[in-house]
Amino acid sequence: MQLFRILFIGMLLISGLTHAETVKIYAAASLTNAITDISKLYQQQHRNIRIIPVFGASSVLARQIAAGAESDIFISADIEWMHDLLKKQKISIGQIRSLLLNELVLISPIQQKNHFRISADFNFAKAFQGYLCTGQMESVPAGKYAQQSLTRLGWLKPLRGRIVGTDSVRSTLAFVERGECQVGIVYRTDALMSKKVRISGVFPASTHRPIVYPIALTRQGQKNQAAVQFSEFIQTSAQARQIFQKYGFKLKVS
């Protein structure tokens, strides 16, 4: 019986150690390449740490965390989904930090030579044929920013019936790459990742809310020292900053 107790306690200790050395980070789909590179670099420097990244639309990730999914760090493509988790007591207000900035752009398949003038007096709906893809405007941050810009420019109503909502900004990119949508609205960083699309217009920052990526430790993450240290690395290390800039992100100066 004594031996059984010792073995049982040992298993609990090992289990706790394994959890403490595992960090699960939920990040917006547009951060896939940057966070993957940062995670690999950090694991090379900290052999006892295992980083598990999960990527997707900020809306989907936030709902998963709210439903109880295990997550230590959350990086959203907008502040609204971070506030949603704050209301649901999955994160603490003192943990939220602004991390990155991005831009909203129009893209077209590389073989098309479209260049759209971003102005309220430009007839955008007649400037191309077919469909426009962007994130779902009700929930996906890129889609919400797109809706704001299209509305501000007076372009939204003339496009009714021609807008395809996708589940993430990377899905939008894929639709345009395949030519299934003739135009897409994505972040500049996503457009720069693809050799199959070209930027055909840049939305002025005045047409939408600032595209800010906030980062926060979840309540689970606050108890995980490995997560606390990795979050600090993402926010403050020169190596992480260089990787973000490599992929076209702008650093948010708090």
WONORJO-V378158 format. One record per pair of residues at least 24 apart in sequence whose ideal C-beta (glycine too) atoms are under 10 Angstrom apart, sorted by the first residue. I is the first residue (numbers start at 0). J is the second residue. Records with the same first field share a line. If there is no record, write none. Layout:
BEGIN
I->J ; J
END
This chain:
BEGIN
16->47
17->49
18->69 ; 219 ; 222 ; 223 ; 225
19->47 ; 48 ; 222 ; 223 ; 224 ; 225 ; 226
20->45 ; 46 ; 47 ; 48 ; 49 ; 223 ; 224 ; 225
21->48 ; 49 ; 50 ; 51 ; 69 ; 71 ; 223 ; 225 ; 226
22->48 ; 49 ; 50 ; 51 ; 52 ; 70 ; 71 ; 72 ; 220 ; 223 ; 224 ; 225 ; 226 ; 227 ; 228 ; 229 ; 230
23->49 ; 50 ; 51 ; 52 ; 53 ; 68 ; 69 ; 70 ; 71 ; 72 ; 73 ; 217 ; 219 ; 220 ; 223 ; 226
24->50 ; 51 ; 52 ; 53 ; 54 ; 70 ; 71 ; 72 ; 73 ; 74 ; 214 ; 217 ; 220 ; 226 ; 229 ; 230 ; 233
25->51 ; 52 ; 53 ; 54 ; 55 ; 57 ; 59 ; 60 ; 61 ; 63 ; 64 ; 68 ; 69 ; 70 ; 71 ; 72 ; 73 ; 74 ; 75 ; 217
26->52 ; 53 ; 54 ; 55 ; 57 ; 60 ; 70 ; 72 ; 73 ; 74 ; 75 ; 76 ; 212 ; 214 ; 233
27->54 ; 55 ; 56 ; 57 ; 58 ; 59 ; 60 ; 73 ; 74 ; 75 ; 76 ; 77 ; 80 ; 99 ; 101 ; 139 ; 140 ; 141 ; 167 ; 168 ; 169 ; 186 ; 212
28->54 ; 55 ; 56 ; 57 ; 59 ; 60 ; 76 ; 134 ; 139 ; 140 ; 141 ; 166 ; 167 ; 168 ; 169 ; 170 ; 171 ; 172 ; 186 ; 189
29->54 ; 56 ; 57 ; 74 ; 76 ; 99 ; 101 ; 140 ; 141 ; 167 ; 168 ; 169 ; 172 ; 185 ; 186 ; 187 ; 188 ; 189 ; 192 ; 210 ; 212 ; 246 ; 247 ; 248
30->54 ; 57 ; 74 ; 75 ; 76 ; 98 ; 99 ; 101 ; 186 ; 188 ; 212 ; 214 ; 243 ; 246 ; 248
31->55 ; 167 ; 168 ; 169 ; 188 ; 189 ; 192 ; 246
32->188 ; 189 ; 191 ; 192 ; 242 ; 245 ; 246 ; 247
33->74 ; 99 ; 188 ; 233 ; 239 ; 242 ; 243 ; 244 ; 245 ; 246 ; 247 ; 248
34->72 ; 74 ; 233 ; 239 ; 242 ; 243 ; 246
35->242
36->238 ; 239 ; 241 ; 242 ; 243 ; 245 ; 246
37->229 ; 232 ; 233 ; 236 ; 238 ; 239 ; 240 ; 241 ; 242 ; 243
38->229 ; 233
39->242
40->232 ; 236 ; 238 ; 239 ; 241 ; 242
41->228 ; 229 ; 232 ; 233 ; 236 ; 238 ; 239
42->229
44->232 ; 236 ; 238
45->225 ; 228 ; 229 ; 232
47->225
48->225 ; 226 ; 228 ; 229
49->225
50->225 ; 226 ; 229
54->167 ; 169
55->139 ; 166 ; 167 ; 169
56->80 ; 134 ; 135 ; 138 ; 139 ; 140 ; 141 ; 142 ; 165 ; 166 ; 167 ; 168 ; 169 ; 170
57->81 ; 83 ; 134 ; 138 ; 139 ; 140 ; 141 ; 143 ; 167 ; 168 ; 212 ; 213
58->83 ; 134 ; 135 ; 137 ; 138 ; 139 ; 140 ; 142 ; 143 ; 166 ; 167
59->138 ; 139 ; 166 ; 167
60->84 ; 167
61->87 ; 89 ; 90 ; 138
62->87 ; 138
64->89 ; 90 ; 217 ; 218 ; 219
65->89
67->219
68->217 ; 219
69->217 ; 219 ; 220
70->216 ; 217 ; 218 ; 219 ; 220 ; 226
71->216 ; 217 ; 218 ; 219 ; 220 ; 221 ; 222 ; 223 ; 225 ; 226 ; 227 ; 229 ; 230
72->214 ; 215 ; 216 ; 217 ; 219 ; 220 ; 223 ; 226 ; 227 ; 229 ; 230 ; 233
73->213 ; 214 ; 215 ; 216 ; 217 ; 220 ; 230
74->98 ; 99 ; 212 ; 213 ; 214 ; 215 ; 230 ; 233
75->140 ; 211 ; 212 ; 213 ; 214 ; 215
76->101 ; 134 ; 139 ; 140 ; 141 ; 143 ; 144 ; 167 ; 168 ; 186 ; 210 ; 211 ; 212 ; 213
77->139 ; 140 ; 141 ; 143 ; 144 ; 208 ; 209 ; 210 ; 211 ; 212 ; 213
78->140 ; 208 ; 209 ; 211 ; 212 ; 213
79->138 ; 140 ; 143 ; 208 ; 213
80->138 ; 139 ; 140 ; 213
81->211 ; 212 ; 213 ; 214 ; 215
82->213
84->215 ; 217 ; 218
85->215
88->218
89->215 ; 217 ; 218 ; 219
90->213 ; 215 ; 216 ; 217 ; 218 ; 219 ; 220 ; 221
91->215 ; 216 ; 217 ; 218 ; 221
92->215
93->215 ; 216 ; 221
94->213 ; 214 ; 215 ; 216 ; 217 ; 218 ; 220 ; 221 ; 227 ; 230
95->213 ; 214 ; 215 ; 216
96->212 ; 213 ; 214 ; 215 ; 216 ; 230 ; 233 ; 234 ; 251 ; 253
97->209 ; 211 ; 212 ; 213 ; 214 ; 234 ; 250 ; 251 ; 252 ; 253
98->211 ; 212 ; 213 ; 214 ; 215 ; 230 ; 233 ; 234 ; 239 ; 243 ; 248 ; 250 ; 251 ; 253
99->188 ; 210 ; 211 ; 212 ; 213 ; 214 ; 240 ; 243 ; 244 ; 246 ; 248 ; 249 ; 250 ; 251
100->204 ; 209 ; 210 ; 211 ; 212 ; 248 ; 249 ; 250 ; 251 ; 252
101->140 ; 141 ; 144 ; 168 ; 185 ; 186 ; 187 ; 188 ; 189 ; 209 ; 210 ; 211 ; 212 ; 247 ; 248 ; 249
102->144 ; 185 ; 186 ; 187 ; 188 ; 190 ; 198 ; 201 ; 202 ; 203 ; 204 ; 207 ; 210 ; 247 ; 248 ; 249
103->133 ; 141 ; 144 ; 145 ; 147 ; 148 ; 184 ; 185 ; 186 ; 187 ; 200 ; 201 ; 202 ; 203 ; 204 ; 206 ; 207 ; 210
104->183 ; 184 ; 185 ; 186 ; 187 ; 188 ; 189 ; 190 ; 191 ; 196 ; 197 ; 198 ; 199 ; 200 ; 201 ; 202
105->131 ; 133 ; 145 ; 148 ; 175 ; 182 ; 183 ; 184 ; 185 ; 190 ; 196 ; 197 ; 198 ; 199 ; 200 ; 201 ; 202
106->132 ; 171 ; 172 ; 175 ; 176 ; 180 ; 182 ; 183 ; 184 ; 185 ; 187 ; 189 ; 190 ; 193 ; 195 ; 196 ; 197 ; 198 ; 199 ; 200
107->175 ; 178 ; 180 ; 181 ; 182 ; 183 ; 190 ; 196 ; 197 ; 198 ; 199 ; 200
108->175 ; 176 ; 177 ; 178 ; 179 ; 180 ; 181 ; 182 ; 183 ; 193 ; 195 ; 196 ; 197 ; 199
109->175 ; 176 ; 178 ; 193 ; 194 ; 195 ; 196 ; 197
110->178 ; 195 ; 196 ; 197
111->175 ; 178 ; 181 ; 182 ; 196 ; 197 ; 199
112->197 ; 199
113->181 ; 182 ; 197 ; 199 ; 200
114->197 ; 198 ; 199 ; 200
115->154 ; 182 ; 199 ; 200 ; 201 ; 202
116->200
117->148 ; 152 ; 154 ; 199 ; 200 ; 201 ; 202 ; 203 ; 206
118->152 ; 153 ; 154 ; 203
119->151 ; 152 ; 153 ; 154 ; 206
120->152 ; 153
121->152 ; 153 ; 154 ; 200
122->154 ; 157
123->149 ; 152 ; 153 ; 154 ; 155 ; 157 ; 158 ; 182 ; 200
124->154 ; 155 ; 156 ; 157 ; 158 ; 159 ; 161
125->157
126->154 ; 182 ; 199 ; 200
127->161 ; 180 ; 181 ; 182 ; 199
128->161 ; 181 ; 182
129->161 ; 163 ; 178 ; 179 ; 180 ; 181 ; 182
130->158 ; 160 ; 161 ; 162 ; 163 ; 174 ; 175 ; 179 ; 180 ; 181 ; 182 ; 183
131->158 ; 161 ; 162 ; 163 ; 171 ; 174 ; 175 ; 180 ; 181 ; 182 ; 183 ; 184
132->161 ; 162 ; 163 ; 164 ; 165 ; 168 ; 170 ; 171 ; 172 ; 173 ; 174 ; 175 ; 179 ; 180 ; 181 ; 182 ; 183 ; 184 ; 185
133->162 ; 163 ; 164 ; 165 ; 168 ; 170 ; 171 ; 174 ; 175 ; 180 ; 182 ; 183 ; 184 ; 185
134->164 ; 165 ; 166 ; 167 ; 168 ; 169 ; 170 ; 171 ; 183 ; 184 ; 185 ; 186
135->162 ; 163 ; 164 ; 165 ; 166 ; 167 ; 170 ; 171
136->162 ; 164
137->164
138->164 ; 166
139->164 ; 165 ; 166 ; 167 ; 168 ; 170 ; 171
140->167 ; 168 ; 186 ; 208 ; 210 ; 212
141->165 ; 167 ; 168 ; 169 ; 170 ; 171 ; 172 ; 183 ; 184 ; 185 ; 186 ; 189 ; 210
142->166 ; 167 ; 168 ; 171 ; 184
143->207 ; 208
144->168 ; 184 ; 185 ; 186 ; 202 ; 206 ; 207 ; 208 ; 209 ; 210
145->171 ; 183 ; 184 ; 185 ; 202 ; 206 ; 207
146->184 ; 207
147->202 ; 206 ; 207 ; 208
148->184 ; 202 ; 203 ; 204 ; 205 ; 206 ; 207 ; 208
149->184 ; 202 ; 206 ; 207
150->206 ; 207
151->202 ; 203 ; 205 ; 206 ; 207
152->202 ; 203 ; 206
154->206
158->182
169->193
172->196
186->210 ; 212 ; 247 ; 248
187->246 ; 247 ; 248 ; 249
188->243 ; 246 ; 247 ; 248 ; 249
189->246 ; 247
190->247
191->245 ; 246 ; 247
192->246 ; 247
209->251
210->249
211->251
212->243 ; 248 ; 249 ; 251
213->251
214->251
END
